[in-house]
Every structure is written in structure tokens, then in C-alpha cells.
Amino acid sequence: MPGGWTTQRWTGVFTEQAAMFRAAVGKADPTAKVPSCPGWTFTELTLHVGRFLETSLEYLRTGSTVQLRLPRPPADAAPLEYLDAQLAKAAELLPAVPGNRTAWTFSPAAPDLAWVWHRRIAHELDLRRWDAQAALRELVSGDADFAVDGIDESLTTLLAAKHSTDVPPTAKGTALIQLTDVPEAWMVTFAPGVVPEVRSSWPGEEADLRISGEAQLVHYGLWGRLPLKHTGDDQVRYALKLD
């Protein structure tokens, strides 16, 4: 598992983020807009998280090694009740499923192991907690170590999933992501028709695009929640973003 993280640590983070997300959506006007998710209200945000959990947890529950076709959620589902049911299921499954259990995963760059889902679930709840708290203007600062893990997941796992589509990627060039509050740095190489290559950067390397900043700013910036401090090729920057 990357960076010393374990399923227990990701589960602990999930528990914290889920509690903050539930508190935020529980107090919000369901019809209020969520500015960081254009077109969504708190109702859509709540249903999205419930559906995300329902879908993700099925791979942990079944250990399926192939992608599942899951039924659509009930059309008349009450958003908070639906969310609560999925949060309860997650609280039961996440600590019970070992990280080395085989399970289909969503990225060609990720192993088909359960810990990939533990990681993704923790970071998705963190991102949606950010969306909800930012909409309420009650944003809570996160942890730099967890942000580093989020950047690593974004670059090493999610970028490959984004670019592994029926439409071959056309971006070409390199991106250097350098953090200013911790020593981590990554080099990403884009080439047409293939998933990006990601590795740790070497001292003194140059790139077509350079991104720098504190871990949390870069992490949420890759998701389009905050501006990225950057210089260089805008086409590479667009290919790098996940939102």
C-alpha cells in the first residue's frame, strides 16, 4: 500500500469525513446550491454520495473480479435516509474487509485489490465533505499527510482511469507537481493514446507544466476546487485536472 497508509488509516479518515459530511448535509437546505458542483443542490450531493457508497461497497462485499452492473437506486429514495443506510453499511464493511482481498477496481493503473476501494472511499468522502462545508461557509482544514495521499491517488490511479476511455487522449508533454510544505514531488508524462506515466521526480528536473503549492491546495486544485499555482502548458494542465 502506498506511503505507509493502511486500510485501518483510510477507514479512520472515512469515519471522520463521513461524520462531517453528514452533519453538513443534515443542516443544509436541501434545495440550496453547491457552488463547487455546478448544477447540484444539497439533494443531488447527498444522493451522489449515497450512490457512490452503494456502488463501491458492493465490490468489497462480493469480492467480484469483474465490473458489476448494479441496479439504479430507488426513484423515491429519501436522500438522508438513503445516505444513512449506505454510511451504516460502510461502517460495517470497511473495517471487516482486508486490503489484500481480490476485487475489481476502476483503473488500469491500480491492482485489483480491496485497499484501492478503501482509499477511494476515504478520499471521495473528503472531497464531498469539502463541497458541503464550502457551500455552508464552514470549511474545516484537513491534514497534509492525507492530502499527499490524495494527490498520489489522483496522479497514479485516477488519471489512468480518466484517460483510459473510448476516446484516446491527445495530450502530449510533462507535468511536475512540487509540494512546498512537504518533500513529495511527482513527474507525469502524457503521450497520445496511452495512459499517463507517473513517477517520483528527480531534483532539478524541468517540465512543460510546473505546479507548486502546499499539499492541501494542490490536492483540491487538481479537483478544480481551488486555483492551481502553475506555469507552463495549459493543454497539459487541462489533462491533469480531474474535475
HUPERA-V31434 format. One line per field, one symbol per residue. ss: DSSP state (H for helix, E for strand, - for the rest). A space follows every 50 residues. Layout:
ss = ???
This chain:
ss = -HHH--HHHHHHHHHHHHHHHHHHHHH-----E-------EHHHHHHHHH HHHHHHHHHHHH----------------HHHHHHHHHHHHHHH------- -E----------E-HHHHHHHHHHHHHHHHHHHHHH-------HHHHHHH HHHHHHHHHHHHH---------EEEEEEE-----EEEEEE------EEEE --------EEEEE-HHHHHHHH-------EEE-HHHHHHH---
